[in-house]
Structures are given as C-alpha cells and as structure tokens.
Amino acid sequence: MANRLIWYPFIALLIMIAARNEYFDIWNYPLLFLFTWPVNVLVALLGAFLLYQSASQAKAAMLAGLNRQIVQTLGIGTNHDVREKQIQQVINQVKDNESGAVVPLYQHPVVESPLYGLVALLQYLYRSEGV
C-alpha cells in the first residue's frame, strides 16, 4: 500500500504537465511553473527518503531488541532452546523483509517515477521547439 501512495504526487505532477499540452490549449510554460515542478519533485523525493530512513532505523531498533531478548533468554538457563529458536526465526524474517517502506532505495518507485515525468517534459519541450 505504501509503495502505491508514493506515486500519487508524481501522477499529479504529470497531469499538470499534460494539461498544459498544446493539444488541450495553447498554453506556455512560465518560468515560475518550470521552477515549481522540480521543487515539488525534490519535496516528494525528500519525503520518500525520510520515510525509508525512519523505516530502516525502526528495523534496526527492532533487531537490537530481539538480540537483547536472545541474550536474556540464554541467561535464564533451562528450556531456552525453543524460545531462542523462535526469536531467531523472527530475526531472520525481519532481516529478509524488503517490502513496503524498507524496500531498497534503488528499487523504490519514487526513484523511478520522476524519470517518467522528466522524459515527458523533455519530450514536450522538444516537440514545442520543433514546431
């Protein structure tokens, strides 16, 4: 769900660019508009980066807490094998989880989507200069 939500600001930006296309009306691109589009993209990228960073910190904090539980379980003395295996299984699941907000940054949709918008803008500018 979170991966889909990150697309929405970029979809809105693409609709804004497409709405200014000469097929709909003969509008130009004012300098302020050309300045605000990259600013909006940077704000969305910053939001995605901060989300990724805080999710990674939460994952690290959770793993640290689980490791402390293993140490405490080993200190108990008797019948700690089952509990240790359960905690180790949870640790492995947390480490292997690469979905949602903790997806690696290079696989994040927010890294891909501005490229689509940039290509659309460059294509439009190329077409408008060729006319």
N, C-alpha and C positions, 0 to 999 in steps of 0.2 A: 504494500500500500504506500509506504513512504517513498519508494522509488518512483511511483507514478505521480505523486504530488510534486516532486521536484521539477517535472516537466511543465507544469502549468504557467509559471512566469515566462518561460521561453515560448510557449504556444501563444500567449497574449502578445508578446513582442513580435512574433512572426505575423500574427493577424494585423497588428498595427502597421507593419511594413507592407503587407499585401494590400491593405486598404488604401494605401497611398499609390498603388499601381495605376498607371495611366489608362488601363482598361476600365477602371471604375470611374475615374475622373482625372482631369489634368491638374494634378497637384504637384508641387515641387517638394523638395526636401530642404526645409530651412536648416540653418546651421545649428540652431538650438536642438532640433529634433535629432540631428546626426550626433550631437553630443550626449543627449539623454539616453539614447539606445545603448551605447557601450557602458554607461554608468549603471543602467538597470541590469545589464548582463553581469557586471562586476559585483553588484549587490547580491544577485542570485548566486553567483559563484562563491562569494564570501559566506553566505548563509549555508550553502551545502558543505563548504569546508569546515565551518564551525560545528555543524551537525556531525560530520564524520569524526572530527577531533574529540568532541564530547562523548560520542558513542565508543570510540576507542579507549578513552580514559575510563569510562564505565566498565568496559570489558576487562581492562587491566585491573581495576579495583575488585571486580568480581573474582577474577582468577587469584588475586592476592588473598582475598578472604577464604576462598576454597583451599588454597595451600595452607593457610593457618589452621583450617579445620582438620586437614590431614595430619599436621604436626600434633594438634591436640588429641586427635584420635589415637595416634601412635603412643602418646604418653599415658593413655588410660590403662593399657596393659593386657586386658583379657577381651577376647571376642572382638577385636578391632579389624579383622581381615575383611569382613563383609562390608562394614562401614567405609573402610579405606577404598575398597573396590568401587563402591557406589560414588564416592566423592571423585575418584579418579575418572570414572566414566563421565560424570558431569563436566569435569575439567576438559576432557577430550572433546566433548560436544561443544563447549563454549569456544575452544580454540579452533575447531573446524568450522564454526559458523561464519560464513561470509555472505550473508544476505541482509537485506534491509539497509540500515544506516551504517553498518560495519563492512559493507562491500568495499573492496579495494578501490582507492580513489581513481585509478586509471580505468576501471570498469563502470564507474558511476555515470548515470545518464546525464548528469549536469555537465560533465566534461564533453560529452558527445553533442548535446543539443545546441550549444552556442555555435558550433561549427556549421550546423544546418542553417541557422539564421544568418551567419556571416556569408555563406555561399549564396543564399537567396538575395542578400543585399548587394553583393558584388555582381551577381547576375543582372539584377535590376539596373544598377549603375552602368554596367557595360552596355546594356540594351538602350538605355536612355541617351548615352553619349554617341551611340552608333546611328541614331535617328537624325 
